[in-house]
Amino acid sequence: MNDELNGQLTSNWLIPAYARDMLWLETPAETVRVEGAHGAFSLSVPAGILTLRWGGENGPALARLRWQVDTLEWDGSVRIGGYIDALHITESLDLPDALTILQVGGQPLNPGVQPYPTFAFRKRVPYDVPSFFDALADDVPESVTTWMALADSPVLVLAQEALVAKMRVHCFGSLADENAGWHEAFALPIVLEAMTLFPT
């Protein structure tokens, strides 16, 4: 492709079949649907930053991505900062353990935001203190996303504390794998993998 208007979301990672007609890219000028296993798309106007949305231009924002030639290198990850609005626990699904569903209201995190300094930042001292607000894509309206975690997940201890104390959170996860089957029960199945809590 090698231009500023045509590209794809992924290169090596394949978008799950249930999500292929649900992903849209938003720029300041337009919102376009992505297509196929790699999320091919075409813009009418170049954009440096794109917002990935679920279900259409009014759907929840999942991620903020920088423009890159050919592929945006999205890997299915979802990164949101906000508040946990509700927790729901169910044993009605055919799973070995109870499942907890978190409803998180918030905004996507800016590209490059990390919960802690990784090895790539080892020599970039002093290390930054994580900031809840600086990490947010604050020009994107808040929306609600649904996250899943098995009842024995250690992340749920933090989630319960955040809900009760109304603490701010950064949630890190990814779209559920097709083989997990969670898409058969949930409109937007995001697997909760990590969480950062911030004092109110």
N, C-alpha and C positions, 0 to 999 in steps of 0.2 A: 504494500500500500504506500508507505513512505510519503505521506502528505499530511496536511493539517486538518483534513475533514473526514477522512475514512479511517477506521480502526476496528479493534475488537477488545472486549473486556479482558479476555484471558489468552494465555498461550498454551501452557501445558495442562492446566487444570480444566476439567470439563464441567460445565454448568449442569446441575442435575436436571433431568427431564421435566420434573414438576415446576421448575423455576424458569424455563426457557421462554415462556410467553408472559412472564411477570416482571421482567427487569427493564427499566427505563433509565436513560441518562438525561440529566437536566443541566443546562447551561444558562447564562443570563439571557440568551436569545431564544431558546427553544427547549422542548423536551422530546426526545426521540426514543423509540423502542429499539432494543437490541434483539438480535435474532441468532438462533442456532446454538450449538454446543459451546462455541467460543464467544458468543455475544457480539456479532458483527454489527456495526452501526455506521451511519453517515450523518455528518453535521452540515448545516448550510453556512455556518459562521464559525471560525476557529475559536477555541476556548482553552484557557490555561488550567482551569479547575472545573471538574465535573462532579455532580452529585448523583449517586446511584439511588434510584427509588424502586420500590416494590409496588407493582400493580397499576402504575400510571402517574400522571403529573401531580395528582393529589395524594398519592400513596406515601407510606412512611419512608424516610430517608435511611439508607443502610450504611453508606460510606461516602467519604469525600476522596476523590482521586485526582492526581495530577495528570495532565495530558502527557502522553509519551507516544512517539511515533510507532506505528504498527499495533502495539498492544498496551493496554493500561496496566497489565500484570496483576489484575485482581485475582485473588485466590479463594473467593467465597467468604472472606472475613467480613464481619460486621462489628463496628466500633461506635458506641453511643455513650454520650454523657448526659446524665439527667437524674431522675428520681425513680425509685420503684413505687409504682402506684398501687400494685396489688400482687398478692401471691395466691395461687390456687394449687391445691394438692389433690391428685386423683390416683386411685388404684384401679380404675375401670378399664384401662388399656391393657393389652396383652404384653406386659413387661415384667421382668423378674422383680422389680422394685417399684415403689410408688414414684410418680413423676410430679415434679413441681414446675408450675408455669409462672413466670414472672412477667408482669406487664410493666414496661419501662417507658416513661415519657421523657423525651429529650431530643438532642440534636447530635448529628454525626461529629466524630472527632476529626480534627484537621489531619491532612496527610502527614505522616512521619511522627505523630505523637506516640511516645512509648511510655509504659507504666513505670519504668525504671531504666537507668542507663545500661544498655547492653554492652557486650564486649567491644563493639565497633566504636563506642564512645570512651573507651578506657583512658585514652590520653587527652581527652577534652575536659580537663579539669579547670575550675571547680564544676561539679555536677549540679544541674538545675534541680530545684525543688519542684515536684509535680504541682501543677496548677489546674484546678478544675475548670476555671473560666477561660484561661488562655488556650486550652486544648479544644474548646468548642468551635465549630463552624457557626458562629453566632448570626450569620446572615441567612441561615436555613431555619424556617419555622419549625417549632417543636412538633413531633409526631409520636405515636405510640407503636412500640415493637413488642413482640412476644418471644420470650426466651425459655428454653427447657433445660432442666437438670434433674438427674436421678436423685432420689431422696438421700442417698449416702454421699452426695457430693459435698466436699468441705466448703465450697463457695457459698452454699446455702446458709451457713452460719452467718456469714457476712451479710447476705441478702436480708435475712430476718432482722438483723440489727439495724440495717439501713432503713428498712421499712418502718420499724417502730420509732426510731430516733429521727426519721425524716432526713437522713444524711444524703449528701450528694454522692453519686457513683459514676465511675467509668466502667462500662461493661464491654468485654471482649469475647467474641465468639465467632461462629461461622454457620452458614446455611447447613441444615442437617443433610447427611448423606442419603442418597436415594434408597440404599439398602436398609436403612434404619426404619423406614416406613412411617416416620412421624408426619410426613406431608399428607398422609391419609387421614389424619385426625386434626391437624392444625393448618390454619390458613397461611401462616408465616412461621415455619419451624426454624428457630435459631438455637443452636447449641451453646449454652453458656460455658465458657472455658476459663475465664478469669475476671476478677473484679477489683477495682481500686475504690476505697472509701475516703471521703473527705468530710471534715467536720463542718457542721452548719454554722 
